[in-house]
Every structure is written in C-alpha cells, then in structure tokens.
Amino acid sequence: MERELREIEEDTLLNETQKVHSEGYRLIQICATTVDSGYEILYTFGKGYDELSIRFLTKGEKPVQSISRIFPPAWLYENEIHDLFGIEVENMTLDFRGGLYRTSVKAPFARKEA
C-alpha cells in the first residue's frame, strides 16, 4: 500500500485532477479546513490499495474550480465545502446553491477575520 501527497497550486487543480483520473484513480473524498492563511482543501483518490492526495491552499477570495465533470461524485463534497466553509465552487454539475445543509449559521466553519 502506497500513500502519496502532491502539493499543488490552486490554478492547476483541473490539470492535476485530469492526470489523476487518467492514471486510473477513483475519488475517495474531498475535505476542507481553516488555516491561518485561509483554507486547505484536500482531495484523496484511490487505486487498488494505493492512495494519492492532492492539496492546495486558498484564501477563499475567488471560486475554486469544480472537479465534478472529471469525477461526478465530487458535487456532493463541493456543495458541502460551499455550505460549511463559504468557499465558492465554480461549474459544479449539481449545485444546491447553499441549500445542501440546514445550519443555524451560514458557513459555520468559515474563517473569521481577526
């Protein structure tokens, strides 16, 4: 079992994801977390027993590109990231427009400015 982490720049997400797809990986998960400089977004893929993750940092000021045209199940994770962190995701194949989750606070995990 191998595990690999690729650090990428945000603007290379679609190219990197297309490479991962052409290497025969499937999408396992996408998650986000707040960090000092904004947000970290981690995409994890699997092939057999191997795992590959790609990660980038974003300030959340511009939309992140959707990978749902490459990996169709990504729409669920992308809607979750939008609803819980307030990160805009552009070109999702299925966009709930902020209505996937019912929360008492809009984007409850969004980074709070100091």
N, C-alpha and C positions, 0 to 999 in steps of 0.2 A: 504494500500500500504506500503510495507516494502522496505527498502534500506539497503544493507549490503556491506561493503568493506572488502575484505580479502587481507592483505599484505602477499606476498609470496616471496620465494627465486626464482631466475631465473631458477635454475635447477629443480624446482618442477612444472614448468608450465604445462607439458603434464599430469602429475598425477592429478593436481588440475583441469585442464580443463576436463579431463575424468570424474572426480567426478561431476562437474557442469552439464555435459551432462547427466550423469546417474540420476541426480536429476530432469531432465526434462526441463532444461533451453534451450533457443534458443539464438544465438549470436545476439546482437544488434549493437555493434561497437567495434573497436579497435582503439586506438589513441596513439600517442607518443608526447612527448615534451622534450625539452632540460632542464636539471637541472644542478646545479653546479658540481655534481659528474658524469654526463654522460647523461643518458636518463631515463625517466619514461615511462613505457608502461602500459596502462590501457585497460583491456578487460571488456566490460559490457555485461551482459546476462539478459534475462527477462523470467519470467514465470508468466502468467496472468498479474497482475498489479505490481508484485514484481520485483525489480532489484537487481542484485548481480554483484559487480565489483571485479575483482582481479587485483592487481597492483604489479609491481616489478621495481626495479632499475637495470640498466645495464650500464656498461661503454662503451658498443658497441665494445669491443675488440674481442669478439667471437660471432658466429652466434646465433641468437635466434631461438628456435625450432618453426616450423610452427604448427598451430593447425588445418590446413585445412583438415586433414584426419579425425578429430573429428567433426569439424564444416566446411563443404565445402565452404560456402561463405567467409571464412576468407582469401582466396587467394587474394581477391581484396584489403583488408586493409593491408595485409602483403606486397604486391607489392608497395603500396603507402608509407608505412613506409620505405621500402628499397630505393625507388626513392627520397623521400624528405628528409630523415634523414641519408641515407647512412648506415643504420643498416642491416647487412646481416641476411636473414631469411633462415633457412635450411629446406629442404624437403617440399617445397610448392607444392601443387598439380598442380598449374598453375603458372609458373614463367616467367614473362615478361623480365627478365634479365636486368632491368634498363630501359625498354622502355615503361612503362605504361604511364608516363608523359613526355611531351616535356618541358624541362626547359632550360633556357639560362645558368644556373649554375647547375652543377652536385650537387645533395644533398643540396639544398639551405638552409635547416634547420639544417644541421649537426652542431654539437658542434664545435666551434672554440677554438683551444688550446690557452691558454694565454701565 
